[in-house]
Amino acid sequence: FHLLLQKMNVCHITCGFDFKYASKNSGNVDTLQNQDYFNVSVIDSVNSKNEKISSSRIEPLIQSGKIDLANDLLGYMYSIEHGFKRGSTLLKFPTANLGPNADYLVPSSGVYAGFVCVNDIFYGAMINVGNNPTFENKKVSIEAHIFDFDQDIYDQRVRFFFLKKTRNEIRFNGF
């Protein structure tokens, strides 16, 4: 690992105080600091309510829909980005949609208060995560109704920011 990083011309690494690497986590902060190929900076534990802030603590919060708690630990709003077009034709109000992506850490199904960033401008939005039971979708989708917005953003890069889960998904009759 050290030689690989040296060959990649790595000059400096920053890691957490409990960082482990290599087979069976045999590498740690000490082994990093005791090599001569690059410099190492170690970040002390960052705590909240006497618990370490870490991805293993934040990811379950996001996946269970506790976005507001995850955001507190992150220090910023959790977000994911990019698009299919449905709302403007079926629902008579436009929506921005994110296709499923294995790289996303998707919040639990439900409706979230949030924002959508389009061309570096933030707009208030209601974001739905789930199977849209009204339409009996088989796949999970992530779609946002952007308030007071009527631009065509089809095929544009957008980012959804999740503020707080407001309710679970429900089926609406009449469609």
N, C-alpha and C positions, 0 to 999 in steps of 0.2 A: 504494500500500500504506500509506504513512504517513497520507495523508488518510483512507483507509478506517478505520484504527485510531483516528484522532482523532474521526471521526464516531461511532465506537462508544464514545467516552468512555474509551478506554484511557489510563491515566495512567502506567503503568510496564510495561516488558517485561524479562524475564530470558531470556537466550539463552546458548548455548555459544560459546566463543571462535572456532569455525570455522563459525558459522551463516551460511547463504546463503539468499536468497529472490529472488523476482521472476523475470522472463523470463531464461532462460539463466544463472541464479544471479548476475545483475548486482548484486543487493543483498547487502550483507554487514555485518559488525559496524561497520565504519567509517561506512557510509551510515546505519545506525541511530543511531549516536552523534552524527552531524552534522546531525540534524534537530531541530526545536524543538517538536514536538507532544507528546512524552512522554519520560519518563526511561528510560534503558537500563542494566541491570546485565549484566555479562559474566562468565560462569563460566569459570574456567581449566580446562584439560584435566585429567580425572581418569584416572589411569593404573593399570594393573595389569601387573606384569612388563614395564614399559617399553612397553606398548601402550595406546592410547587406549581407554577404555571407552565404547562407543557401541552404538546399536541395531543397526548393521550388523555388529557383532561378536557381539552377544548372540543375535539372531534365528536365525542359522544353527546356533548351539549348541542352541537349543530345538528347531528343526526336525529336527536330526540325533539327538535323544534325549540329548544331553549336558547334561541338566538340572542336575546338580550343579555343573558348570562355569559354566553360565549363572547359577545362583543365587548363586555366589560373586561374580560381577561385578555382579549386581543388588543384592546386599546383603540380599536377602529371597527367599523361595520363590516361584517362578513359579506363577501360579494363573489359572484361568478359571472362569466361573460359569454357572450354571443348567442343565431337565429332561425321558425316557419311561420307563415302568416295564416291566421285562422279568424281571429275576432272580427276583422273588418268585413268579412263576408257572411259569417253565420250569426254572429251575435249583434251585429250592427254597431259595435264600438271596437276600435282598433286595439289589438294587443301585440306586444312584442313577445316572441317565444324563443326559448332556448331548447335546442335539441339535446337529447341525452348524451352524455359524454362521461366515459369511465374516469376521466381525470377530475370530475367535479365531486366534491363532498356535498351531497344533496341533503338539505334539511328534510325533516319528516313531512309527510303529506299535510297540507293545510293551507290556510290563507295568511299572508304576512303583510304587515305594513312595511313599506320600504321606499326605495328610490331607484330610478333608472337613470343612468348617465348616458347621454347621447351627445356626441361632439363636445365633450367636456362641460356639459350643462346638466345639472341634476334636476329631475322632475319627480314629484311625489307619485307614488304608485301603490297599487294593491297587487301583490304577487301570489299566484296560486302554484303550489307544488303538488303533483299527484296525477291520478288517472282521469281526472275530470269525470266524475261519475254521471253527470248529466249526459255526457256523450259516450259513456261506456268505453273509454280508451283502454287499450291493453297495455300501452307503454306509459311510463311516467313522463310527464312534461313539466316544464317550468315556464309559466307565462305571466306577463304583467299587463295590467290595464294602467296606462300612464294618464294621470289626471291632466286635464286642460292641454291636450297634446293632439295635433292632427297632422304631423309630418309623416311622409313615407320613409320608413327606416328599414325597409326590406333589404336584406343583404348588407346592412351596415353593422359595424361593431358597436355593441351596447354592453353595459355592465349593470347587473342587478345587485342592489345593496339591500340586505335584509336587516330590518330594524327590530321587529317583534312579531311573534306569532299571535294572530288575533282570534283564530278559530280553526277547527278541523274542517276538512272538505265535506261538503254535503251535496246531495243530488237535488236539482231543481226540476220541477215538473213543467210541462208545456213546451218543450223543445223537440 
